[in-house]
Amino acid sequence: MSEEDIRTAEKIARRLGFRQTAYTSTSGLWGLFCLPDRPTQRHGCVIKTREFGLIFVADLEDLLMEDLKP
């Protein structure tokens, strides 16, 4: 992700209602992680893909649906 991508990802996070974010490039998923500000809000991450550009993703753990894991 470029510096411009990170700035845009921060705007996406704010529009989704996130105030706490952290960029990381050291995990299995590189991107701007969005941390919940309230109990009803779920974690997620803004990542950049070749096919779709910037997208917001959440895994089953972030969605509290770990029982659906194979």
N, C-alpha and C positions, 0 to 999 in steps of 0.2 A: 504494500500500500504506500502510495506517495503521501507527502505532506498535505496535498490538496484533498486526497481521498480521506485522510484522517479528519480534516476539518469538515468535510461533507458528512462523514460518519457521525461526528459529534452533533451536527444539526439533525440528522435522522434520530439519534438517541433522544435529543431534547423534544422533538416532535412526538416521539413515542412516550414521553413522560419521564424519561430517566434523567436524573441530575448527577448520578455517580457513574463515572466511566473510567476504564483503564485500558490503555492500548498495550497489547503484548504481541511479541513475535517469537516467543520462546516455548509456546505450548503446541499441541497438535493442531490447534486452530488459531491462526494469526488473525487478529482483528481488534476492534474496539469492543471490549466486554462491557455490558450494561448491567449494573447492579441494582437490585430492587430498593426503592425508597419506602415502600409500604408492603404490608403482608400480602396483599392481593396481586402485587406485581411479580412477574416471573423474571428470572435471569434470561439473558440472551446475548448475542454477539453480532455486530455488524462486520461482515467480511466482504472481500472483493473476489468475485469469480470472473473467469475469462468470458463465460457465456452470458452472464446476467448483470455484471457490474456489481455494485454494492447491494447486498441483501442482508436482512435480519434473520438469524437462525437461532433455534433453541433445541437442545437435545432432550431426550426423555427424562433425564434427571432434572433439568431446569423446569420442565413442565409438570414435575411431580407425577410422572407416569412410568416409573421404573418397572412396574409390574408387567409392562408390555415388552420388555426386553426379551429377545429370543433365548 
